[in-house]
Amino acid sequence: MHLNIGSNQNRRINIRLALNKLESNFTDITVSSLFESPAQ
């Protein structure tokens, strides 16, 4: 499965919270590099 996670506000905190939730339900999670783009 492939899943994209993003956040416009408090991105570090919100993305970490999302990953923590996923890790509590799934094993063997791989996280790729961060991709950041300017707001439009």
KELO-415653 format. One record per residue (C-alpha): residue number from 1; residue in three letters; x, y, z. Coordinates in Angstrom, 3 decimals, decimal comma. Layout:
BEGIN
+-----+-----+----------+----------+----------+
:   k :   r :        u :        v :        w :
+-----+-----+----------+----------+----------+
: NUM : ALA :        X :        Y :        Z :
...
+-----+-----+----------+----------+----------+
REM end
This chain:
BEGIN
+-----+-----+----------+----------+----------+
:   k :   r :        u :        v :        w :
+-----+-----+----------+----------+----------+
:   1 : MET :    0,000 :    0,000 :    0,000 :
:   2 : HIS :    1,152 :    3,558 :   -0,686 :
:   3 : LEU :   -0,109 :    6,458 :    1,431 :
:   4 : ASN :    0,655 :   10,169 :    1,163 :
:   5 : ILE :    0,426 :   12,297 :    4,299 :
:   6 : GLY :    0,465 :   16,075 :    4,274 :
:   7 : SER :   -0,319 :   18,994 :    6,524 :
:   8 : ASN :   -0,611 :   22,726 :    5,930 :
:   9 : GLN :   -0,499 :   23,699 :    9,608 :
:  10 : ASN :    1,923 :   22,497 :   12,280 :
:  11 : ARG :    3,231 :   20,037 :    9,742 :
:  12 : ARG :    5,921 :   18,403 :   11,868 :
:  13 : ILE :    3,550 :   17,770 :   14,765 :
:  14 : ASN :    0,590 :   16,671 :   12,623 :
:  15 : ILE :    2,608 :   14,356 :   10,406 :
:  16 : ARG :    4,274 :   12,788 :   13,460 :
:  17 : LEU :    0,828 :   12,253 :   15,051 :
:  18 : ALA :   -0,424 :   10,599 :   11,856 :
:  19 : LEU :    2,616 :    8,311 :   11,724 :
:  20 : ASN :    2,160 :    7,377 :   15,385 :
:  21 : LYS :   -1,451 :    6,366 :   14,681 :
:  22 : LEU :   -0,383 :    4,266 :   11,700 :
:  23 : GLU :    2,428 :    2,630 :   13,675 :
:  24 : SER :   -0,020 :    1,621 :   16,401 :
:  25 : ASN :   -2,051 :   -0,358 :   13,836 :
:  26 : PHE :    0,514 :   -1,558 :   11,289 :
:  27 : THR :    3,964 :   -3,093 :   11,369 :
:  28 : ASP :    6,873 :   -2,671 :    8,992 :
:  29 : ILE :    6,157 :    0,931 :    7,968 :
:  30 : THR :    8,672 :    2,599 :    5,661 :
:  31 : VAL :    8,792 :    6,383 :    5,452 :
:  32 : SER :   10,250 :    8,094 :    2,400 :
:  33 : SER :   11,985 :   11,447 :    2,183 :
:  34 : LEU :   10,145 :   14,663 :    2,827 :
:  35 : PHE :    8,815 :   16,538 :   -0,189 :
:  36 : GLU :    8,051 :   20,186 :    0,447 :
:  37 : SER :    6,500 :   22,666 :   -1,966 :
:  38 : PRO :    5,629 :   26,348 :   -1,588 :
:  39 : ALA :    2,045 :   27,310 :   -0,790 :
:  40 : GLN :    0,003 :   28,528 :   -3,734 :
+-----+-----+----------+----------+----------+
REM end
